Amino acid sequence: MSDRPFDLLQESIGKNVMVELKDGITVSGTLRAFDIHMNLVLGNAEKLVNGETKNKYGTLLLRGDNVLLISP
């Protein structure tokens, strides 16, 4: 079990995560990397609308100050 938020992110590397951004956009993809600013690199990233794929992006960098939540 994770004791710290970064432990949970580290355990999620290589796994699918769902990320909700401050502007209400939801993105899903494989977590490839993150840093102390919560910047995220997602592989096979997709924008979701009502749980369904709207756009496919491939590799995507999300700036940490736009991230509202990350669901492993």
N, CA, C, O and CB atoms as a CASP TS submission, in Angstrom:
PFRMAT TS
TARGET T0000
AUTHOR 0000-0000-0000
METHOD Language model
MODEL 1
PARENT N/A
ATOM      1  N   MET     1       0.834  -1.185   0.000  1.00  0.00           N
ATOM      2  CA  MET     1       0.000   0.000   0.000  1.00  0.00           C
ATOM      3  C   MET     1       0.875   1.242   0.000  1.00  0.00           C
ATOM      4  O   MET     1       1.938   1.269   0.620  1.00  0.00           O
ATOM      5  CB  MET     1      -0.947   0.001   1.208  1.00  0.00           C
ATOM      6  N   SER     2       0.414   2.275  -0.705  1.00  0.00           N
ATOM      7  CA  SER     2       1.176   3.507  -0.834  1.00  0.00           C
ATOM      8  C   SER     2       0.946   4.422   0.362  1.00  0.00           C
ATOM      9  O   SER     2      -0.181   4.593   0.827  1.00  0.00           O
ATOM     10  CB  SER     2       0.806   4.226  -2.125  1.00  0.00           C
ATOM     11  N   ASP     3       2.025   5.001   0.844  1.00  0.00           N
ATOM     12  CA  ASP     3       1.913   5.938   1.947  1.00  0.00           C
ATOM     13  C   ASP     3       1.931   7.383   1.468  1.00  0.00           C
ATOM     14  O   ASP     3       1.441   8.277   2.158  1.00  0.00           O
ATOM     15  CB  ASP     3       3.031   5.710   2.937  1.00  0.00           C
ATOM     16  N   ARG     4       2.495   7.611   0.286  1.00  0.00           N
ATOM     17  CA  ARG     4       2.612   8.971  -0.227  1.00  0.00           C
ATOM     18  C   ARG     4       2.063   9.025  -1.652  1.00  0.00           C
ATOM     19  O   ARG     4       2.068   8.016  -2.358  1.00  0.00           O
ATOM     20  CB  ARG     4       4.088   9.452  -0.187  1.00  0.00           C
ATOM     21  N   PRO     5       1.590  10.198  -2.077  1.00  0.00           N
ATOM     22  CA  PRO     5       1.031  10.313  -3.434  1.00  0.00           C
ATOM     23  C   PRO     5       2.010   9.891  -4.534  1.00  0.00           C
ATOM     24  O   PRO     5       1.610   9.244  -5.502  1.00  0.00           O
ATOM     25  CB  PRO     5       0.592  11.739  -3.683  1.00  0.00           C
ATOM     26  N   PHE     6       3.275  10.249  -4.391  1.00  0.00           N
ATOM     27  CA  PHE     6       4.235   9.896  -5.431  1.00  0.00           C
ATOM     28  C   PHE     6       4.494   8.391  -5.468  1.00  0.00           C
ATOM     29  O   PHE     6       4.862   7.854  -6.513  1.00  0.00           O
ATOM     30  CB  PHE     6       5.545  10.646  -5.214  1.00  0.00           C
ATOM     31  N   ASP     7       4.306   7.701  -4.332  1.00  0.00           N
ATOM     32  CA  ASP     7       4.427   6.236  -4.326  1.00  0.00           C
ATOM     33  C   ASP     7       3.349   5.629  -5.212  1.00  0.00           C
ATOM     34  O   ASP     7       3.619   4.708  -5.984  1.00  0.00           O
ATOM     35  CB  ASP     7       4.321   5.673  -2.880  1.00  0.00           C
ATOM     36  N   LEU     8       2.130   6.143  -5.099  1.00  0.00           N
ATOM     37  CA  LEU     8       1.022   5.645  -5.914  1.00  0.00           C
ATOM     38  C   LEU     8       1.293   5.904  -7.392  1.00  0.00           C
ATOM     39  O   LEU     8       1.035   5.040  -8.229  1.00  0.00           O
ATOM     40  CB  LEU     8      -0.305   6.305  -5.489  1.00  0.00           C
ATOM     41  N   LEU     9       1.812   7.090  -7.720  1.00  0.00           N
ATOM     42  CA  LEU     9       2.151   7.380  -9.116  1.00  0.00           C
ATOM     43  C   LEU     9       3.247   6.446  -9.611  1.00  0.00           C
ATOM     44  O   LEU     9       3.182   5.944 -10.734  1.00  0.00           O
ATOM     45  CB  LEU     9       2.594   8.844  -9.270  1.00  0.00           C
ATOM     46  N   GLN    10       4.253   6.214  -8.775  1.00  0.00           N
ATOM     47  CA  GLN    10       5.353   5.325  -9.174  1.00  0.00           C
ATOM     48  C   GLN    10       4.826   3.925  -9.466  1.00  0.00           C
ATOM     49  O   GLN    10       5.256   3.285 -10.425  1.00  0.00           O
ATOM     50  CB  GLN    10       6.438   5.268  -8.073  1.00  0.00           C
ATOM     51  N   GLU    11       3.890   3.447  -8.637  1.00  0.00           N
ATOM     52  CA  GLU    11       3.300   2.125  -8.856  1.00  0.00           C
ATOM     53  C   GLU    11       2.441   2.086 -10.113  1.00  0.00           C
ATOM     54  O   GLU    11       2.183   1.011 -10.656  1.00  0.00           O
ATOM     55  CB  GLU    11       2.466   1.717  -7.651  1.00  0.00           C
ATOM     56  N   SER    12       1.991   3.264 -10.585  1.00  0.00           N
ATOM     57  CA  SER    12       1.120   3.341 -11.759  1.00  0.00           C
ATOM     58  C   SER    12       1.878   3.474 -13.073  1.00  0.00           C
ATOM     59  O   SER    12       1.260   3.457 -14.138  1.00  0.00           O
ATOM     60  CB  SER    12       0.183   4.498 -11.612  1.00  0.00           C
ATOM     61  N   ILE    13       3.213   3.609 -13.023  1.00  0.00           N
ATOM     62  CA  ILE    13       4.005   3.697 -14.251  1.00  0.00           C
ATOM     63  C   ILE    13       3.758   2.434 -15.077  1.00  0.00           C
ATOM     64  O   ILE    13       3.845   1.319 -14.564  1.00  0.00           O
ATOM     65  CB  ILE    13       5.533   3.871 -13.932  1.00  0.00           C
ATOM     66  N   GLY    14       3.449   2.622 -16.356  1.00  0.00           N
ATOM     67  CA  GLY    14       3.197   1.505 -17.253  1.00  0.00           C
ATOM     68  C   GLY    14       1.757   1.021 -17.231  1.00  0.00           C
ATOM     69  O   GLY    14       1.394   0.108 -17.972  1.00  0.00           O
ATOM     70  N   LYS    15       0.934   1.630 -16.380  1.00  0.00           N
ATOM     71  CA  LYS    15      -0.468   1.237 -16.284  1.00  0.00           C
ATOM     72  C   LYS    15      -1.363   2.359 -16.795  1.00  0.00           C
ATOM     73  O   LYS    15      -0.944   3.513 -16.886  1.00  0.00           O
ATOM     74  CB  LYS    15      -0.834   0.874 -14.830  1.00  0.00           C
ATOM     75  N   ASN    16      -2.600   2.004 -17.127  1.00  0.00           N
ATOM     76  CA  ASN    16      -3.566   2.996 -17.577  1.00  0.00           C
ATOM     77  C   ASN    16      -4.030   3.857 -16.411  1.00  0.00           C
ATOM     78  O   ASN    16      -4.307   3.352 -15.323  1.00  0.00           O
ATOM     79  CB  ASN    16      -4.764   2.317 -18.247  1.00  0.00           C
ATOM     80  N   VAL    17      -4.111   5.160 -16.650  1.00  0.00           N
ATOM     81  CA  VAL    17      -4.637   6.103 -15.671  1.00  0.00           C
ATOM     82  C   VAL    17      -5.636   7.021 -16.364  1.00  0.00           C
ATOM     83  O   VAL    17      -5.604   7.194 -17.582  1.00  0.00           O
ATOM     84  CB  VAL    17      -3.492   6.925 -15.009  1.00  0.00           C
ATOM     85  N   MET    18      -6.518   7.602 -15.570  1.00  0.00           N
ATOM     86  CA  MET    18      -7.442   8.605 -16.070  1.00  0.00           C
ATOM     87  C   MET    18      -7.095   9.914 -15.363  1.00  0.00           C
ATOM     88  O   MET    18      -6.951   9.948 -14.141  1.00  0.00           O
ATOM     89  CB  MET    18      -8.951   8.187 -15.829  1.00  0.00           C
ATOM     90  N   VAL    19      -6.963  10.981 -16.135  1.00  0.00           N
ATOM     91  CA  VAL    19      -6.572  12.273 -15.593  1.00  0.00           C
ATOM     92  C   VAL    19      -7.660  13.286 -15.916  1.00  0.00           C
ATOM     93  O   VAL    19      -8.059  13.450 -17.069  1.00  0.00           O
ATOM     94  CB  VAL    19      -5.199  12.730 -16.161  1.00  0.00           C
ATOM     95  N   GLU    20      -8.132  13.961 -14.872  1.00  0.00           N
ATOM     96  CA  GLU    20      -9.105  15.031 -15.083  1.00  0.00           C
ATOM     97  C   GLU    20      -8.375  16.357 -14.941  1.00  0.00           C
ATOM     98  O   GLU    20      -7.650  16.581 -13.972  1.00  0.00           O
ATOM     99  CB  GLU    20     -10.304  14.931 -14.073  1.00  0.00           C
ATOM    100  N   LEU    21      -8.576  17.237 -15.923  1.00  0.00           N
ATOM    101  CA  LEU    21      -7.921  18.537 -15.923  1.00  0.00           C
ATOM    102  C   LEU    21      -8.860  19.606 -15.381  1.00  0.00           C
ATOM    103  O   LEU    21     -10.073  19.402 -15.331  1.00  0.00           O
ATOM    104  CB  LEU    21      -7.451  18.904 -17.336  1.00  0.00           C
ATOM    105  N   LYS    22      -8.309  20.741 -14.976  1.00  0.00           N
ATOM    106  CA  LYS    22      -9.090  21.810 -14.368  1.00  0.00           C
ATOM    107  C   LYS    22     -10.206  22.329 -15.256  1.00  0.00           C
ATOM    108  O   LYS    22     -11.233  22.786 -14.756  1.00  0.00           O
ATOM    109  CB  LYS    22      -8.194  22.937 -14.000  1.00  0.00           C
ATOM    110  N   ASP    23     -10.019  22.265 -16.571  1.00  0.00           N
ATOM    111  CA  ASP    23     -11.046  22.786 -17.489  1.00  0.00           C
ATOM    112  C   ASP    23     -12.124  21.757 -17.808  1.00  0.00           C
ATOM    113  O   ASP    23     -12.952  21.978 -18.692  1.00  0.00           O
ATOM    114  CB  ASP    23     -10.398  23.252 -18.780  1.00  0.00           C
ATOM    115  N   GLY    24     -12.118  20.625 -17.088  1.00  0.00           N
ATOM    116  CA  GLY    24     -13.160  19.621 -17.260  1.00  0.00           C
ATOM    117  C   GLY    24     -12.839  18.546 -18.277  1.00  0.00           C
ATOM    118  O   GLY    24     -13.624  17.615 -18.454  1.00  0.00           O
ATOM    119  N   ILE    25     -11.698  18.652 -18.952  1.00  0.00           N
ATOM    120  CA  ILE    25     -11.295  17.640 -19.929  1.00  0.00           C
ATOM    121  C   ILE    25     -10.784  16.406 -19.185  1.00  0.00           C
ATOM    122  O   ILE    25     -10.065  16.516 -18.193  1.00  0.00           O
ATOM    123  CB  ILE    25     -10.201  18.199 -20.897  1.00  0.00           C
ATOM    124  N   THR    26     -11.167  15.238 -19.680  1.00  0.00           N
ATOM    125  CA  THR    26     -10.682  13.973 -19.120  1.00  0.00           C
ATOM    126  C   THR    26      -9.824  13.272 -20.166  1.00  0.00           C
ATOM    127  O   THR    26     -10.220  13.129 -21.323  1.00  0.00           O
ATOM    128  CB  THR    26     -11.870  13.057 -18.670  1.00  0.00           C
ATOM    129  N   VAL    27      -8.639  12.838 -19.734  1.00  0.00           N
ATOM    130  CA  VAL    27      -7.703  12.169 -20.624  1.00  0.00           C
ATOM    131  C   VAL    27      -7.341  10.823 -20.007  1.00  0.00           C
ATOM    132  O   VAL    27      -7.153  10.717 -18.795  1.00  0.00           O
ATOM    133  CB  VAL    27      -6.428  13.041 -20.871  1.00  0.00           C
ATOM    134  N   SER    28      -7.246   9.803 -20.845  1.00  0.00           N
ATOM    135  CA  SER    28      -6.870   8.469 -20.405  1.00  0.00           C
ATOM    136  C   SER    28      -5.630   8.042 -21.181  1.00  0.00           C
ATOM    137  O   SER    28      -5.478   8.390 -22.352  1.00  0.00           O
ATOM    138  CB  SER    28      -8.039   7.454 -20.605  1.00  0.00           C
ATOM    139  N   GLY    29      -4.749   7.295 -20.536  1.00  0.00           N
ATOM    140  CA  GLY    29      -3.571   6.789 -21.231  1.00  0.00           C
ATOM    141  C   GLY    29      -2.665   6.046 -20.284  1.00  0.00           C
ATOM    142  O   GLY    29      -2.940   5.947 -19.088  1.00  0.00           O
ATOM    143  N   THR    30      -1.578   5.523 -20.829  1.00  0.00           N
ATOM    144  CA  THR    30      -0.593   4.786 -20.049  1.00  0.00           C
ATOM    145  C   THR    30       0.407   5.773 -19.457  1.00  0.00           C
ATOM    146  O   THR    30       1.061   6.518 -20.187  1.00  0.00           O
ATOM    147  CB  THR    30       0.128   3.719 -20.923  1.00  0.00           C
ATOM    148  N   LEU    31       0.521   5.776 -18.134  1.00  0.00           N
ATOM    149  CA  LEU    31       1.456   6.679 -17.474  1.00  0.00           C
ATOM    150  C   LEU    31       2.881   6.253 -17.787  1.00  0.00           C
ATOM    151  O   LEU    31       3.294   5.149 -17.433  1.00  0.00           O
ATOM    152  CB  LEU    31       1.218   6.703 -15.948  1.00  0.00           C
ATOM    153  N   ARG    32       3.621   7.111 -18.439  1.00  0.00           N
ATOM    154  CA  ARG    32       5.010   6.807 -18.806  1.00  0.00           C
ATOM    155  C   ARG    32       5.999   7.436 -17.835  1.00  0.00           C
ATOM    156  O   ARG    32       7.012   6.828 -17.490  1.00  0.00           O
ATOM    157  CB  ARG    32       5.302   7.291 -20.224  1.00  0.00           C
ATOM    158  N   ALA    33       5.698   8.678 -17.387  1.00  0.00           N
ATOM    159  CA  ALA    33       6.627   9.386 -16.498  1.00  0.00           C
ATOM    160  C   ALA    33       5.899  10.527 -15.795  1.00  0.00           C
ATOM    161  O   ALA    33       4.837  10.973 -16.231  1.00  0.00           O
ATOM    162  CB  ALA    33       7.850   9.929 -17.291  1.00  0.00           C
ATOM    163  N   PHE    34       6.501  10.992 -14.689  1.00  0.00           N
ATOM    164  CA  PHE    34       6.001  12.160 -13.970  1.00  0.00           C
ATOM    165  C   PHE    34       7.177  12.803 -13.248  1.00  0.00           C
ATOM    166  O   PHE    34       8.239  12.196 -13.108  1.00  0.00           O
ATOM    167  CB  PHE    34       4.858  11.773 -12.963  1.00  0.00           C
ATOM    168  N   ASP    35       6.976  14.038 -12.790  1.00  0.00           N
ATOM    169  CA  ASP    35       8.023  14.705 -12.024  1.00  0.00           C
ATOM    170  C   ASP    35       7.420  15.336 -10.769  1.00  0.00           C
ATOM    171  O   ASP    35       6.230  15.173 -10.501  1.00  0.00           O
ATOM    172  CB  ASP    35       8.738  15.778 -12.887  1.00  0.00           C
ATOM    173  N   ILE    36       8.238  16.054 -10.003  1.00  0.00           N
ATOM    174  CA  ILE    36       7.785  16.620  -8.732  1.00  0.00           C
ATOM    175  C   ILE    36       6.724  17.705  -8.911  1.00  0.00           C
ATOM    176  O   ILE    36       6.034  18.058  -7.954  1.00  0.00           O
ATOM    177  CB  ILE    36       8.965  17.187  -7.978  1.00  0.00           C
ATOM    178  N   HIS    37       6.589  18.234 -10.120  1.00  0.00           N
ATOM    179  CA  HIS    37       5.576  19.255 -10.395  1.00  0.00           C
ATOM    180  C   HIS    37       4.271  18.636 -10.866  1.00  0.00           C
ATOM    181  O   HIS    37       3.332  19.349 -11.220  1.00  0.00           O
ATOM    182  CB  HIS    37       6.087  20.239 -11.440  1.00  0.00           C
ATOM    183  N   MET    38       4.209  17.299 -10.872  1.00  0.00           N
ATOM    184  CA  MET    38       3.046  16.528 -11.310  1.00  0.00           C
ATOM    185  C   MET    38       2.832  16.662 -12.826  1.00  0.00           C
ATOM    186  O   MET    38       1.737  16.397 -13.321  1.00  0.00           O
ATOM    187  CB  MET    38       1.787  16.990 -10.553  1.00  0.00           C
ATOM    188  N   ASN    39       3.880  17.073 -13.564  1.00  0.00           N
ATOM    189  CA  ASN    39       3.817  16.990 -15.021  1.00  0.00           C
ATOM    190  C   ASN    39       3.767  15.503 -15.358  1.00  0.00           C
ATOM    191  O   ASN    39       4.495  14.703 -14.770  1.00  0.00           O
ATOM    192  CB  ASN    39       5.055  17.716 -15.720  1.00  0.00           C
ATOM    193  N   LEU    40       2.907  15.138 -16.305  1.00  0.00           N
ATOM    194  CA  LEU    40       2.699  13.735 -16.637  1.00  0.00           C
ATOM    195  C   LEU    40       2.962  13.492 -18.109  1.00  0.00           C
ATOM    196  O   LEU    40       2.624  14.326 -18.949  1.00  0.00           O
ATOM    197  CB  LEU    40       1.282  13.300 -16.275  1.00  0.00           C
ATOM    198  N   VAL    41       3.555  12.370 -18.423  1.00  0.00           N
ATOM    199  CA  VAL    41       3.679  11.916 -19.805  1.00  0.00           C
ATOM    200  C   VAL    41       2.807  10.680 -19.933  1.00  0.00           C
ATOM    201  O   VAL    41       2.999   9.695 -19.221  1.00  0.00           O
ATOM    202  CB  VAL    41       5.183  11.615 -20.200  1.00  0.00           C
ATOM    203  N   LEU    42       1.836  10.741 -20.856  1.00  0.00           N
ATOM    204  CA  LEU    42       0.944   9.619 -21.117  1.00  0.00           C
ATOM    205  C   LEU    42       1.202   9.080 -22.510  1.00  0.00           C
ATOM    206  O   LEU    42       1.380   9.848 -23.456  1.00  0.00           O
ATOM    207  CB  LEU    42      -0.531  10.035 -20.959  1.00  0.00           C
ATOM    208  N   GLY    43       1.222   7.770 -22.637  1.00  0.00           N
ATOM    209  CA  GLY    43       1.293   7.116 -23.938  1.00  0.00           C
ATOM    210  C   GLY    43      -0.089   6.649 -24.335  1.00  0.00           C
ATOM    211  O   GLY    43      -0.931   6.407 -23.471  1.00  0.00           O
ATOM    212  N   ASN    44      -0.336   6.518 -25.624  1.00  0.00           N
ATOM    213  CA  ASN    44      -1.648   6.099 -26.136  1.00  0.00           C
ATOM    214  C   ASN    44      -2.777   6.933 -25.525  1.00  0.00           C
ATOM    215  O   ASN    44      -3.829   6.405 -25.164  1.00  0.00           O
ATOM    216  CB  ASN    44      -1.882   4.605 -25.844  1.00  0.00           C
ATOM    217  N   ALA    45      -2.544   8.231 -25.416  1.00  0.00           N
ATOM    218  CA  ALA    45      -3.491   9.125 -24.751  1.00  0.00           C
ATOM    219  C   ALA    45      -4.735   9.356 -25.593  1.00  0.00           C
ATOM    220  O   ALA    45      -4.671   9.463 -26.818  1.00  0.00           O
ATOM    221  CB  ALA    45      -2.827  10.454 -24.438  1.00  0.00           C
ATOM    222  N   GLU    46      -5.872   9.431 -24.901  1.00  0.00           N
ATOM    223  CA  GLU    46      -7.156   9.678 -25.552  1.00  0.00           C
ATOM    224  C   GLU    46      -7.946  10.684 -24.733  1.00  0.00           C
ATOM    225  O   GLU    46      -7.961  10.623 -23.504  1.00  0.00           O
ATOM    226  CB  GLU    46      -7.959   8.362 -25.726  1.00  0.00           C
ATOM    227  N   LYS    47      -8.598  11.607 -25.420  1.00  0.00           N
ATOM    228  CA  LYS    47      -9.533  12.518 -24.756  1.00  0.00           C
ATOM    229  C   LYS    47     -10.873  11.799 -24.663  1.00  0.00           C
ATOM    230  O   LYS    47     -11.367  11.247 -25.646  1.00  0.00           O
ATOM    231  CB  LYS    47      -9.668  13.891 -25.532  1.00  0.00           C
ATOM    232  N   LEU    48     -11.457  11.815 -23.458  1.00  0.00           N
ATOM    233  CA  LEU    48     -12.728  11.137 -23.231  1.00  0.00           C
ATOM    234  C   LEU    48     -13.853  12.158 -23.038  1.00  0.00           C
ATOM    235  O   LEU    48     -13.686  13.166 -22.352  1.00  0.00           O
ATOM    236  CB  LEU    48     -12.630  10.206 -22.007  1.00  0.00           C
ATOM    237  N   VAL    49     -14.990  11.876 -23.653  1.00  0.00           N
ATOM    238  CA  VAL    49     -16.198  12.663 -23.438  1.00  0.00           C
ATOM    239  C   VAL    49     -17.301  11.676 -23.092  1.00  0.00           C
ATOM    240  O   VAL    49     -17.614  10.783 -23.880  1.00  0.00           O
ATOM    241  CB  VAL    49     -16.571  13.537 -24.704  1.00  0.00           C
ATOM    242  N   ASN    50     -17.892  11.838 -21.904  1.00  0.00           N
ATOM    243  CA  ASN    50     -18.906  10.905 -21.411  1.00  0.00           C
ATOM    244  C   ASN    50     -18.407   9.460 -21.433  1.00  0.00           C
ATOM    245  O   ASN    50     -19.171   8.540 -21.723  1.00  0.00           O
ATOM    246  CB  ASN    50     -20.179  11.025 -22.245  1.00  0.00           C
ATOM    247  N   GLY    51     -17.119   9.263 -21.124  1.00  0.00           N
ATOM    248  CA  GLY    51     -16.544   7.930 -21.044  1.00  0.00           C
ATOM    249  C   GLY    51     -16.164   7.306 -22.370  1.00  0.00           C
ATOM    250  O   GLY    51     -15.652   6.187 -22.399  1.00  0.00           O
ATOM    251  N   GLU    52     -16.406   8.014 -23.483  1.00  0.00           N
ATOM    252  CA  GLU    52     -16.076   7.473 -24.807  1.00  0.00           C
ATOM    253  C   GLU    52     -14.964   8.289 -25.454  1.00  0.00           C
ATOM    254  O   GLU    52     -14.864   9.498 -25.248  1.00  0.00           O
ATOM    255  CB  GLU    52     -17.324   7.459 -25.716  1.00  0.00           C
ATOM    256  N   THR    53     -14.132   7.615 -26.236  1.00  0.00           N
ATOM    257  CA  THR    53     -13.007   8.268 -26.903  1.00  0.00           C
ATOM    258  C   THR    53     -13.490   9.306 -27.903  1.00  0.00           C
ATOM    259  O   THR    53     -14.299   9.013 -28.784  1.00  0.00           O
ATOM    260  CB  THR    53     -12.130   7.235 -27.606  1.00  0.00           C
ATOM    261  N   LYS    54     -12.974  10.537 -27.751  1.00  0.00           N
ATOM    262  CA  LYS    54     -13.308  11.628 -28.669  1.00  0.00           C
ATOM    263  C   LYS    54     -12.125  11.884 -29.619  1.00  0.00           C
ATOM    264  O   LYS    54     -12.313  12.018 -30.828  1.00  0.00           O
ATOM    265  CB  LYS    54     -13.669  12.927 -27.875  1.00  0.00           C
ATOM    266  N   ASN    55     -10.913  11.949 -29.064  1.00  0.00           N
ATOM    267  CA  ASN    55      -9.701  12.173 -29.850  1.00  0.00           C
ATOM    268  C   ASN    55      -8.600  11.258 -29.349  1.00  0.00           C
ATOM    269  O   ASN    55      -8.544  10.938 -28.162  1.00  0.00           O
ATOM    270  CB  ASN    55      -9.253  13.654 -29.778  1.00  0.00           C
ATOM    271  N   LYS    56      -7.712  10.830 -30.264  1.00  0.00           N
ATOM    272  CA  LYS    56      -6.527  10.046 -29.895  1.00  0.00           C
ATOM    273  C   LYS    56      -5.300  10.912 -30.149  1.00  0.00           C
ATOM    274  O   LYS    56      -5.184  11.555 -31.192  1.00  0.00           O
ATOM    275  CB  LYS    56      -6.448   8.693 -30.707  1.00  0.00           C
ATOM    276  N   TYR    57      -4.378  10.919 -29.174  1.00  0.00           N
ATOM    277  CA  TYR    57      -3.206  11.786 -29.260  1.00  0.00           C
ATOM    278  C   TYR    57      -1.883  11.047 -29.358  1.00  0.00           C
ATOM    279  O   TYR    57      -0.901  11.647 -29.796  1.00  0.00           O
ATOM    280  CB  TYR    57      -3.169  12.678 -28.082  1.00  0.00           C
ATOM    281  N   GLY    58      -1.803   9.810 -28.986  1.00  0.00           N
ATOM    282  CA  GLY    58      -0.510   9.133 -28.917  1.00  0.00           C
ATOM    283  C   GLY    58       0.188   9.548 -27.639  1.00  0.00           C
ATOM    284  O   GLY    58      -0.361   9.352 -26.555  1.00  0.00           O
ATOM    285  N   THR    59       1.383  10.118 -27.731  1.00  0.00           N
ATOM    286  CA  THR    59       2.117  10.585 -26.550  1.00  0.00           C
ATOM    287  C   THR    59       1.701  12.008 -26.224  1.00  0.00           C
ATOM    288  O   THR    59       1.614  12.861 -27.107  1.00  0.00           O
ATOM    289  CB  THR    59       3.651  10.506 -26.779  1.00  0.00           C
ATOM    290  N   LEU    60       1.442  12.256 -24.940  1.00  0.00           N
ATOM    291  CA  LEU    60       0.920  13.546 -24.507  1.00  0.00           C
ATOM    292  C   LEU    60       1.623  13.970 -23.230  1.00  0.00           C
ATOM    293  O   LEU    60       1.811  13.157 -22.325  1.00  0.00           O
ATOM    294  CB  LEU    60      -0.609  13.485 -24.294  1.00  0.00           C
ATOM    295  N   LEU    61       2.012  15.232 -23.149  1.00  0.00           N
ATOM    296  CA  LEU    61       2.585  15.811 -21.937  1.00  0.00           C
ATOM    297  C   LEU    61       1.529  16.709 -21.315  1.00  0.00           C
ATOM    298  O   LEU    61       1.045  17.644 -21.953  1.00  0.00           O
ATOM    299  CB  LEU    61       3.906  16.607 -22.241  1.00  0.00           C
ATOM    300  N   LEU    62       1.173  16.426 -20.072  1.00  0.00           N
ATOM    301  CA  LEU    62       0.206  17.246 -19.351  1.00  0.00           C
ATOM    302  C   LEU    62       0.942  18.052 -18.294  1.00  0.00           C
ATOM    303  O   LEU    62       1.684  17.496 -17.485  1.00  0.00           O
ATOM    304  CB  LEU    62      -0.907  16.372 -18.707  1.00  0.00           C
ATOM    305  N   ARG    63       0.738  19.345 -18.301  1.00  0.00           N
ATOM    306  CA  ARG    63       1.393  20.220 -17.332  1.00  0.00           C
ATOM    307  C   ARG    63       0.720  20.048 -15.971  1.00  0.00           C
ATOM    308  O   ARG    63      -0.506  20.070 -15.870  1.00  0.00           O
ATOM    309  CB  ARG    63       1.339  21.709 -17.796  1.00  0.00           C
ATOM    310  N   GLY    64       1.518  19.881 -14.944  1.00  0.00           N
ATOM    311  CA  GLY    64       1.022  19.559 -13.619  1.00  0.00           C
ATOM    312  C   GLY    64       0.038  20.548 -13.031  1.00  0.00           C
ATOM    313  O   GLY    64      -0.875  20.142 -12.312  1.00  0.00           O
ATOM    314  N   ASP    65       0.193  21.848 -13.313  1.00  0.00           N
ATOM    315  CA  ASP    65      -0.720  22.807 -12.697  1.00  0.00           C
ATOM    316  C   ASP    65      -2.118  22.777 -13.316  1.00  0.00           C
ATOM    317  O   ASP    65      -3.016  23.469 -12.835  1.00  0.00           O
ATOM    318  CB  ASP    65      -0.147  24.198 -12.809  1.00  0.00           C
ATOM    319  N   ASN    66      -2.315  21.989 -14.372  1.00  0.00           N
ATOM    320  CA  ASN    66      -3.648  21.804 -14.969  1.00  0.00           C
ATOM    321  C   ASN    66      -4.344  20.541 -14.475  1.00  0.00           C
ATOM    322  O   ASN    66      -5.524  20.333 -14.753  1.00  0.00           O
ATOM    323  CB  ASN    66      -3.536  21.755 -16.483  1.00  0.00           C
ATOM    324  N   VAL    67      -3.618  19.696 -13.742  1.00  0.00           N
ATOM    325  CA  VAL    67      -4.160  18.408 -13.300  1.00  0.00           C
ATOM    326  C   VAL    67      -4.998  18.601 -12.043  1.00  0.00           C
ATOM    327  O   VAL    67      -4.533  19.149 -11.043  1.00  0.00           O
ATOM    328  CB  VAL    67      -3.021  17.391 -13.039  1.00  0.00           C
ATOM    329  N   LEU    68      -6.248  18.136 -12.114  1.00  0.00           N
ATOM    330  CA  LEU    68      -7.134  18.193 -10.962  1.00  0.00           C
ATOM    331  C   LEU    68      -7.077  16.879 -10.190  1.00  0.00           C
ATOM    332  O   LEU    68      -6.997  16.879  -8.962  1.00  0.00           O
ATOM    333  CB  LEU    68      -8.577  18.499 -11.402  1.00  0.00           C
ATOM    334  N   LEU    69      -7.119  15.740 -10.925  1.00  0.00           N
ATOM    335  CA  LEU    69      -7.017  14.447 -10.259  1.00  0.00           C
ATOM    336  C   LEU    69      -6.466  13.396 -11.210  1.00  0.00           C
ATOM    337  O   LEU    69      -6.568  13.513 -12.432  1.00  0.00           O
ATOM    338  CB  LEU    69      -8.381  14.011  -9.718  1.00  0.00           C
ATOM    339  N   ILE    70      -5.882  12.371 -10.613  1.00  0.00           N
ATOM    340  CA  ILE    70      -5.340  11.234 -11.360  1.00  0.00           C
ATOM    341  C   ILE    70      -5.922   9.981 -10.732  1.00  0.00           C
ATOM    342  O   ILE    70      -5.791   9.759  -9.529  1.00  0.00           O
ATOM    343  CB  ILE    70      -3.757  11.210 -11.343  1.00  0.00           C
ATOM    344  N   SER    71      -6.566   9.164 -11.556  1.00  0.00           N
ATOM    345  CA  SER    71      -7.157   7.928 -11.067  1.00  0.00           C
ATOM    346  C   SER    71      -6.406   6.736 -11.657  1.00  0.00           C
ATOM    347  O   SER    71      -6.449   6.503 -12.865  1.00  0.00           O
ATOM    348  CB  SER    71      -8.664   7.861 -11.422  1.00  0.00           C
ATOM    349  N   PRO    72      -5.706   5.971 -10.784  1.00  0.00           N
ATOM    350  CA  PRO    72      -4.973   4.816 -11.284  1.00  0.00           C
ATOM    351  C   PRO    72      -5.884   3.675 -11.666  1.00  0.00           C
ATOM    352  O   PRO    72      -5.411   2.628 -12.106  1.00  0.00           O
ATOM    353  CB  PRO    72      -3.988   4.347 -10.261  1.00  0.00           C
TER
END
